[in-house]
Amino acid sequence: MYYLPYATSLRLSDLGYTNKSQSNLGITFNDLHEYVAGLKRAIKTPSEEYVQIGLEKDGKRLQINSNVLQIENELYAPIRPKRVTRSGESPSDALLRGGIEYIEVRSLDINPFSPIGVDEQQVRFLDLFMVWCVLADAPEMSSSELLCTRANWNRVILEGRKPGLTLGIGCETAQFPLPKVGKDLFRDLRRVAQTLDSIHGGEDYQKVCDELVACFDNPELTFSARILRSND
């Protein structure tokens, strides 16, 4: 088994289902038209690496074209706005026609301890987190701030269980311990959880907060740590 000692999900890192060449495309999420413009620009931007591969060899097609994005669906973003396309319609044109119909959350890995890859706790957390995303303040993010955020993301993926790991908020020089950042987030999530529990009855959402926030104090509770122990 291949692993890094403090990693949480290599599949979501540059070693997995991502494309490092897309990191500098400057596709932001502040505005739908801005997002679509960035997407359309990317499918027309040549990639030096892909140019060297060529389009054909020995009469066989090697790739669709030599652009950074050969088709729009190749954008490996953690989240993507989507709309069901009509016949012959591109994903971006569908968005411009009818707006966002749903979002595709791609920043997830499977639960290796569940036969279906996900359990009730995770589904409730996603429900809770997505509601919070809708309600939370969302100031515009520049391309440079987006890169800083992705650097944090990659750091947690590769070293999320490392003692003393710190993260920057935005592009600020100040660094904060990962447990503090996580617990601050869960304080907000708990407020949403209390509301959802008051609607549905019980304390299921608040229990999810209690169970997951504990991972910040004890990283051995995470799936990555548990699967390493199971292979000792």
C-alpha atoms as a printed R data frame, in Angstrom:
    type eleno elety resid chain resno       x      y       z
1   ATOM     1    CA   MET     A     1   0.000  0.000   0.000
2   ATOM     2    CA   TYR     A     2   1.273  3.454  -0.914
3   ATOM     3    CA   TYR     A     3   0.722  6.309   1.520
4   ATOM     4    CA   LEU     A     4   2.192  9.424   3.103
5   ATOM     5    CA   PRO     A     5   2.496  9.369   6.897
6   ATOM     6    CA   TYR     A     6   0.123 12.273   7.603
7   ATOM     7    CA   ALA     A     7  -2.002 12.342   4.437
8   ATOM     8    CA   THR     A     8  -5.787 12.242   4.561
9   ATOM     9    CA   SER     A     9  -6.666 11.464   0.914
10  ATOM    10    CA   LEU     A    10  -4.025 11.046  -1.785
11  ATOM    11    CA   ARG     A    11  -6.801 10.530  -4.319
12  ATOM    12    CA   LEU     A    12  -7.749 14.199  -3.952
13  ATOM    13    CA   SER     A    13  -4.145 15.417  -4.239
14  ATOM    14    CA   ASP     A    14  -2.004 16.016  -7.321
15  ATOM    15    CA   LEU     A    15  -1.228 12.288  -7.187
16  ATOM    16    CA   GLY     A    16  -4.860 11.398  -7.740
17  ATOM    17    CA   TYR     A    17  -7.911 12.545  -9.655
18  ATOM    18    CA   THR     A    18  -6.767 16.100 -10.308
19  ATOM    19    CA   ASN     A    19  -4.806 17.960 -12.961
20  ATOM    20    CA   LYS     A    20  -1.982 20.208 -11.785
21  ATOM    21    CA   SER     A    21  -1.834 22.003 -15.146
22  ATOM    22    CA   GLN     A    22  -5.273 23.479 -14.402
23  ATOM    23    CA   SER     A    23  -4.192 25.250 -11.211
24  ATOM    24    CA   ASN     A    24  -3.314 28.494 -13.010
25  ATOM    25    CA   LEU     A    25  -6.368 28.736 -15.251
26  ATOM    26    CA   GLY     A    26  -7.863 31.492 -13.101
27  ATOM    27    CA   ILE     A    27 -11.383 30.046 -13.202
28  ATOM    28    CA   THR     A    28 -13.200 31.638 -10.274
29  ATOM    29    CA   PHE     A    29 -16.638 31.115  -8.739
30  ATOM    30    CA   ASN     A    30 -17.764 34.646  -7.889
31  ATOM    31    CA   ASP     A    31 -20.190 34.988 -10.770
32  ATOM    32    CA   LEU     A    32 -21.734 32.569 -13.262
33  ATOM    33    CA   HIS     A    33 -20.730 34.575 -16.332
34  ATOM    34    CA   GLU     A    34 -17.196 34.954 -14.973
35  ATOM    35    CA   TYR     A    35 -17.008 31.198 -14.378
36  ATOM    36    CA   VAL     A    36 -18.253 30.369 -17.883
37  ATOM    37    CA   ALA     A    37 -15.857 32.873 -19.455
38  ATOM    38    CA   GLY     A    38 -12.949 31.203 -17.650
39  ATOM    39    CA   LEU     A    39 -14.137 27.774 -18.755
40  ATOM    40    CA   LYS     A    40 -14.436 28.821 -22.398
41  ATOM    41    CA   ARG     A    41 -11.010 30.449 -22.233
42  ATOM    42    CA   ALA     A    42  -9.477 27.242 -20.875
43  ATOM    43    CA   ILE     A    43 -10.730 25.081 -23.759
44  ATOM    44    CA   LYS     A    44  -8.939 27.446 -26.149
45  ATOM    45    CA   THR     A    45  -5.660 27.710 -24.205
46  ATOM    46    CA   PRO     A    46  -2.886 25.449 -25.588
47  ATOM    47    CA   SER     A    47  -0.911 23.242 -23.211
48  ATOM    48    CA   GLU     A    48   2.797 22.889 -23.962
49  ATOM    49    CA   GLU     A    49   2.730 19.379 -22.517
50  ATOM    50    CA   TYR     A    50  -0.182 18.275 -24.697
51  ATOM    51    CA   VAL     A    51   1.274 19.950 -27.791
52  ATOM    52    CA   GLN     A    52   4.358 17.751 -27.409
53  ATOM    53    CA   ILE     A    53   2.175 14.625 -27.342
54  ATOM    54    CA   GLY     A    54   0.664 15.483 -30.714
55  ATOM    55    CA   LEU     A    55  -2.796 14.702 -32.010
56  ATOM    56    CA   GLU     A    56  -2.078 11.546 -34.002
57  ATOM    57    CA   LYS     A    57   0.480  8.750 -34.200
58  ATOM    58    CA   ASP     A    58   0.570  5.949 -36.740
59  ATOM    59    CA   GLY     A    59  -2.851  6.964 -37.942
60  ATOM    60    CA   LYS     A    60  -4.397  6.750 -34.467
61  ATOM    61    CA   ARG     A    61  -5.936  9.690 -32.656
62  ATOM    62    CA   LEU     A    62  -4.078 10.384 -29.390
63  ATOM    63    CA   GLN     A    63  -6.176 13.216 -28.001
64  ATOM    64    CA   ILE     A    64  -9.060 15.490 -28.943
65  ATOM    65    CA   ASN     A    65  -6.866 18.595 -29.089
66  ATOM    66    CA   SER     A    66  -3.831 20.054 -27.331
67  ATOM    67    CA   ASN     A    67  -5.566 22.554 -25.055
68  ATOM    68    CA   VAL     A    68  -5.379 22.616 -21.246
69  ATOM    69    CA   LEU     A    69  -9.031 21.571 -21.182
70  ATOM    70    CA   GLN     A    70  -9.878 19.408 -24.163
71  ATOM    71    CA   ILE     A    71 -13.546 19.383 -23.186
72  ATOM    72    CA   GLU     A    72 -15.337 21.374 -20.482
73  ATOM    73    CA   ASN     A    73 -16.065 18.287 -18.377
74  ATOM    74    CA   GLU     A    74 -12.317 17.835 -17.797
75  ATOM    75    CA   LEU     A    75 -12.256 20.694 -15.284
76  ATOM    76    CA   TYR     A    76 -11.149 19.006 -12.049
77  ATOM    77    CA   ALA     A    77 -12.625 21.582  -9.674
78  ATOM    78    CA   PRO     A    78 -13.682 20.692  -6.102
79  ATOM    79    CA   ILE     A    79 -17.167 21.891  -7.015
80  ATOM    80    CA   ARG     A    80 -18.886 22.639 -10.318
81  ATOM    81    CA   PRO     A    81 -22.164 24.396 -11.163
82  ATOM    82    CA   LYS     A    82 -24.237 22.276 -13.538
83  ATOM    83    CA   ARG     A    83 -27.387 22.189 -15.663
84  ATOM    84    CA   VAL     A    84 -28.709 19.277 -17.703
85  ATOM    85    CA   THR     A    85 -27.702 19.903 -21.308
86  ATOM    86    CA   ARG     A    86 -29.895 19.732 -24.357
87  ATOM    87    CA   SER     A    87 -28.824 17.778 -27.422
88  ATOM    88    CA   GLY     A    88 -25.681 19.319 -28.927
89  ATOM    89    CA   GLU     A    89 -25.339 21.858 -26.100
90  ATOM    90    CA   SER     A    90 -22.117 22.378 -24.146
91  ATOM    91    CA   PRO     A    91 -22.196 22.477 -20.322
92  ATOM    92    CA   SER     A    92 -21.276 26.180 -20.289
93  ATOM    93    CA   ASP     A    93 -23.945 27.108 -22.840
94  ATOM    94    CA   ALA     A    94 -26.512 25.218 -20.768
95  ATOM    95    CA   LEU     A    95 -25.533 27.290 -17.721
96  ATOM    96    CA   LEU     A    96 -25.858 30.540 -19.673
97  ATOM    97    CA   ARG     A    97 -29.237 29.457 -21.017
98  ATOM    98    CA   GLY     A    98 -30.899 28.412 -17.804
99  ATOM    99    CA   GLY     A    99 -28.619 29.181 -14.877
100 ATOM   100    CA   ILE     A   100 -27.426 26.751 -12.223
101 ATOM   101    CA   GLU     A   101 -29.731 23.750 -11.802
102 ATOM   102    CA   TYR     A   102 -27.575 21.826  -9.317
103 ATOM   103    CA   ILE     A   103 -24.003 21.647  -8.091
104 ATOM   104    CA   GLU     A   104 -21.592 18.763  -8.402
105 ATOM   105    CA   VAL     A   105 -19.479 18.285  -5.271
106 ATOM   106    CA   ARG     A   106 -16.218 16.615  -6.283
107 ATOM   107    CA   SER     A   107 -14.115 17.269  -3.176
108 ATOM   108    CA   LEU     A   108 -15.044 13.930  -1.626
109 ATOM   109    CA   ASP     A   109 -13.385 10.571  -1.193
110 ATOM   110    CA   ILE     A   110 -15.096  7.295  -0.396
111 ATOM   111    CA   ASN     A   111 -15.524  5.830   3.063
112 ATOM   112    CA   PRO     A   112 -13.380  2.664   2.947
113 ATOM   113    CA   PHE     A   113 -15.294  1.218   5.904
114 ATOM   114    CA   SER     A   114 -18.696  1.328   4.205
115 ATOM   115    CA   PRO     A   115 -19.718 -1.239   1.565
116 ATOM   116    CA   ILE     A   116 -21.378  1.565  -0.414
117 ATOM   117    CA   GLY     A   117 -18.620  4.140   0.156
118 ATOM   118    CA   VAL     A   118 -20.648  6.487   2.355
119 ATOM   119    CA   ASP     A   119 -22.557  6.269   5.628
120 ATOM   120    CA   GLU     A   120 -25.373  8.159   7.340
121 ATOM   121    CA   GLN     A   121 -22.996 10.354   9.331
122 ATOM   122    CA   GLN     A   122 -21.318 11.599   6.167
123 ATOM   123    CA   VAL     A   123 -24.601 12.229   4.379
124 ATOM   124    CA   ARG     A   124 -25.859 14.278   7.314
125 ATOM   125    CA   PHE     A   125 -22.593 16.219   7.427
126 ATOM   126    CA   LEU     A   126 -22.836 17.042   3.713
127 ATOM   127    CA   ASP     A   127 -26.429 18.161   4.199
128 ATOM   128    CA   LEU     A   128 -25.340 20.337   7.112
129 ATOM   129    CA   PHE     A   129 -22.276 21.746   5.355
130 ATOM   130    CA   MET     A   130 -24.084 22.611   2.107
131 ATOM   131    CA   VAL     A   131 -26.832 24.442   4.017
132 ATOM   132    CA   TRP     A   132 -24.125 26.397   5.853
133 ATOM   133    CA   CYS     A   133 -22.466 27.250   2.522
134 ATOM   134    CA   VAL     A   134 -25.722 28.807   1.322
135 ATOM   135    CA   LEU     A   135 -26.186 30.841   4.510
136 ATOM   136    CA   ALA     A   136 -22.601 31.950   5.221
137 ATOM   137    CA   ASP     A   137 -21.188 35.247   4.014
138 ATOM   138    CA   ALA     A   138 -19.324 34.711   0.747
139 ATOM   139    CA   PRO     A   139 -17.162 37.706  -0.201
140 ATOM   140    CA   GLU     A   140 -15.692 37.695  -3.692
141 ATOM   141    CA   MET     A   141 -12.447 35.772  -4.024
142 ATOM   142    CA   SER     A   142  -9.638 36.870  -6.326
143 ATOM   143    CA   SER     A   143  -7.620 34.417  -8.407
144 ATOM   144    CA   SER     A   144  -4.690 34.768  -5.999
145 ATOM   145    CA   GLU     A   145  -6.939 34.101  -2.991
146 ATOM   146    CA   LEU     A   146  -8.312 31.037  -4.743
147 ATOM   147    CA   LEU     A   147  -4.756 29.740  -5.214
148 ATOM   148    CA   CYS     A   148  -4.039 30.310  -1.508
149 ATOM   149    CA   THR     A   149  -7.189 28.423  -0.592
150 ATOM   150    CA   ARG     A   150  -6.167 25.548  -2.837
151 ATOM   151    CA   ALA     A   151  -2.740 25.520  -1.192
152 ATOM   152    CA   ASN     A   152  -4.491 25.055   2.174
153 ATOM   153    CA   TRP     A   153  -6.604 22.315   0.639
154 ATOM   154    CA   ASN     A   154  -3.537 20.485  -0.654
155 ATOM   155    CA   ARG     A   155  -1.759 20.874   2.674
156 ATOM   156    CA   VAL     A   156  -4.623 19.234   4.550
157 ATOM   157    CA   ILE     A   157  -4.801 16.444   1.970
158 ATOM   158    CA   LEU     A   158  -1.082 15.662   2.214
159 ATOM   159    CA   GLU     A   159  -0.416 16.512   5.882
160 ATOM   160    CA   GLY     A   160  -3.809 16.829   7.555
161 ATOM   161    CA   ARG     A   161  -2.870 14.626  10.522
162 ATOM   162    CA   LYS     A   162   0.546 16.213  11.072
163 ATOM   163    CA   PRO     A   163   0.962 17.635  14.598
164 ATOM   164    CA   GLY     A   164   1.256 21.418  14.567
165 ATOM   165    CA   LEU     A   165  -0.060 21.857  11.015
166 ATOM   166    CA   THR     A   166  -1.104 25.465  10.343
167 ATOM   167    CA   LEU     A   167  -3.209 27.116   7.654
168 ATOM   168    CA   GLY     A   168  -3.456 30.656   6.343
169 ATOM   169    CA   ILE     A   169  -6.852 32.318   6.081
170 ATOM   170    CA   GLY     A   170  -7.073 33.628   2.532
171 ATOM   171    CA   CYS     A   171  -3.658 35.007   1.583
172 ATOM   172    CA   GLU     A   172  -2.905 36.447   5.015
173 ATOM   173    CA   THR     A   173   0.591 35.845   6.340
174 ATOM   174    CA   ALA     A   174  -0.780 34.836   9.749
175 ATOM   175    CA   GLN     A   175  -1.013 31.090  10.255
176 ATOM   176    CA   PHE     A   176  -3.537 29.324  12.475
177 ATOM   177    CA   PRO     A   177  -3.467 25.758  13.829
178 ATOM   178    CA   LEU     A   178  -5.670 23.415  11.817
179 ATOM   179    CA   PRO     A   179  -7.671 22.379  14.939
180 ATOM   180    CA   LYS     A   180  -8.578 26.029  15.596
181 ATOM   181    CA   VAL     A   181  -9.709 26.582  11.995
182 ATOM   182    CA   GLY     A   182 -11.765 23.399  12.087
183 ATOM   183    CA   LYS     A   183 -13.362 24.081  15.457
184 ATOM   184    CA   ASP     A   184 -14.274 27.638  14.426
185 ATOM   185    CA   LEU     A   185 -16.067 26.189  11.413
186 ATOM   186    CA   PHE     A   186 -17.892 23.622  13.519
187 ATOM   187    CA   ARG     A   187 -19.141 26.351  15.856
188 ATOM   188    CA   ASP     A   188 -21.011 27.773  12.882
189 ATOM   189    CA   LEU     A   189 -22.101 24.336  11.717
190 ATOM   190    CA   ARG     A   190 -23.528 23.557  15.143
191 ATOM   191    CA   ARG     A   191 -25.879 26.542  14.909
192 ATOM   192    CA   VAL     A   192 -27.207 25.167  11.625
193 ATOM   193    CA   ALA     A   193 -27.370 21.678  13.160
194 ATOM   194    CA   GLN     A   194 -29.510 22.951  16.030
195 ATOM   195    CA   THR     A   195 -31.957 24.483  13.568
196 ATOM   196    CA   LEU     A   196 -32.148 21.336  11.432
197 ATOM   197    CA   ASP     A   197 -32.664 19.187  14.528
198 ATOM   198    CA   SER     A   198 -35.446 21.479  15.715
199 ATOM   199    CA   ILE     A   199 -37.181 20.948  12.368
200 ATOM   200    CA   HIS     A   200 -36.700 17.190  12.088
201 ATOM   201    CA   GLY     A   201 -36.688 16.332  15.783
202 ATOM   202    CA   GLY     A   202 -33.924 14.583  17.684
203 ATOM   203    CA   GLU     A   203 -30.252 15.572  17.795
204 ATOM   204    CA   ASP     A   204 -28.829 13.687  14.804
205 ATOM   205    CA   TYR     A   205 -27.135 16.696  13.202
206 ATOM   206    CA   GLN     A   206 -25.637 17.877  16.478
207 ATOM   207    CA   LYS     A   207 -24.295 14.362  17.102
208 ATOM   208    CA   VAL     A   208 -22.531 14.513  13.736
209 ATOM   209    CA   CYS     A   209 -20.829 17.740  14.834
210 ATOM   210    CA   ASP     A   210 -19.712 16.140  18.101
211 ATOM   211    CA   GLU     A   211 -18.342 13.056  16.360
212 ATOM   212    CA   LEU     A   212 -16.449 14.862  13.611
213 ATOM   213    CA   VAL     A   213 -15.037 17.794  15.577
214 ATOM   214    CA   ALA     A   214 -13.311 15.242  17.813
215 ATOM   215    CA   CYS     A   215 -11.033 14.367  14.879
216 ATOM   216    CA   PHE     A   216  -9.245 17.712  15.261
217 ATOM   217    CA   ASP     A   217  -8.072 16.780  18.754
218 ATOM   218    CA   ASN     A   218  -7.501 13.147  17.883
219 ATOM   219    CA   PRO     A   219  -6.514 12.609  14.213
220 ATOM   220    CA   GLU     A   220  -6.383  8.864  14.903
221 ATOM   221    CA   LEU     A   221 -10.178  8.936  14.541
222 ATOM   222    CA   THR     A   222  -9.950  9.898  10.856
223 ATOM   223    CA   PHE     A   223 -10.540  7.348   8.103
224 ATOM   224    CA   SER     A   224  -6.966  7.714   6.860
225 ATOM   225    CA   ALA     A   225  -5.502  6.870  10.274
226 ATOM   226    CA   ARG     A   226  -7.932  4.006  10.775
227 ATOM   227    CA   ILE     A   227  -7.143  2.395   7.438
228 ATOM   228    CA   LEU     A   228  -3.406  2.615   8.126
229 ATOM   229    CA   ARG     A   229  -3.937  0.850  11.455
230 ATOM   230    CA   SER     A   230  -6.015 -1.833   9.766
231 ATOM   231    CA   ASN     A   231  -3.067 -2.619   7.492
232 ATOM   232    CA   ASP     A   232  -0.432 -2.839  10.227
